[in-house]
Amino acid sequence: MTTPFWCLLFVAVMPYLLAGLGGYLRVQQLGGLDAEHPRVQALELRGAAARAYAAQQNAWEAVALFGTAVFLAHFTGANPGSSATASLGFVATRVLHPVFYVANVPMARTLVFVAGLGCCIWLFVLAATA
């Protein structure tokens, strides 16, 4: 399996890891998990717990764009070294993004989000020029 595909696996697992963190923070804040209406309960979250939930939602959204970019780069025969570098860069931004999100550092969160988007665009450019 190529480096970009390993990176895609990691990115696909990230929302589940964030769900664990969010669940822990939800229990700390609200005293338990509402398995019947978790999305309704999520509306009650505040502070770090709300930001962890939002980071999880953002992580789900990131899988689609990154997955598309990885597959397109792979199937067009884009440069493997550059594709690996772009993919590893994206993973780095996806590790930092929820850290800054939960810690409430919006400027840093935005910067790593834009850097991650840049990594995806790089993969699309690599595919277009392959």
N, C-alpha and C positions, 0 to 999 in steps of 0.2 A: 504494500500500500504506500502511496506517495505521501510526502510531507503535507501537501494541501489537504489530502483526504483525512489524515490524522488530525489536522487542525479542525476540519469540519466536524469530525466526531467530537472533539473537545467542545467546540462551540454549540453543538447540539445537546450536550450534556449540561452545559452551564445553566439553563433555565431550571433544571431539576435541582441542582445544587442551591440555586437562589430560592427555590421553593422551600427547601429545608431551612434555610436561614429565615425566610419570611414566616414560616410556620412557627419557628422558635420565638421570633419577636412577636408574632400574633398572640401566642399563648401567654407570653410575658405581659403584654399590654391588655388583653381582653379576657384572660383567664382560661381560654380553651379555643378549640377549633369548631366551627359550625360546618359540619360535613354536609348538611342538607342545603345550606345557602352560603357557600364560601364567598361568592362575589358580593353578596349583600353585606356580609360581615366585613369584607375588605373596605367597604365605604366608611366603616367606623375607625379605621386605622389612622393614626397620626404619627408624626415624627419619623424616626428611623424605620419603624414597621411599615409605614405607608411608602417610604422611599424604597425599601427592600421589595415590596410588592411591585412597584413601578419598574424597578430594575429588572425584575423577573419578566415582566411584560415586554420590556425593551429587548431582553435577551432572546425571547421567542421571535421577535420581529427581525433580529439580526440574522437568524439562521437562514431565512429565505433569501436574503440578498447575498450573503456570503456563499451559501450553497450554490446558487445560480452562477456566481462568479467563478467558483472553483470548478464546477462541471464544465462551464463554457471554456475556461482556460485549458482544462485537461483535454477536452474533445477536439479543440482546434489545434492542439499540439504546441501550445505556448511554451516559451522557454521554461524548463523545469526549475532551474535555479532561481530565476526571478519570481516564478509562481510560489516557490517555497518561501522566499523572503517576504513577499507580500502577505502570504497566509500567516506566517509567524508574527508579522507585524500586527495583523488583525487580531490574532489571539492575545497578544500583549495588550491591545486596547480593550479587548473584551474582559480581561482580568481586571484592569484598572477601572473600567467604567462603573461597575457596581460598588467598588470600594469608594470611589468619589461620590456616587449617588447616595449610598447609605450614610456616609460621613457628612453629607450636605455641603459639598464643595462644588457648587454648580459650574464655575468657570473651568475648573480642571475636568469635570465630567464632560462638558461641551467640547473642550479641546481634544480629549481622547476619542469622543464620538466622531468628530470631524476627521481625526487621523485614521480611525477605523474605516470610515466611509472612503477616505482616500486610498486605503489599501484595496478595497473592493473595486474602486474605479481603476486602479492600477491593474488588477486582474482582468478587467474588461478590456483595457487597452492592450494588454499582452495578448489576449485572445484575438482582438481585432487586427493586430499586426503580425500574427503568426502565419 
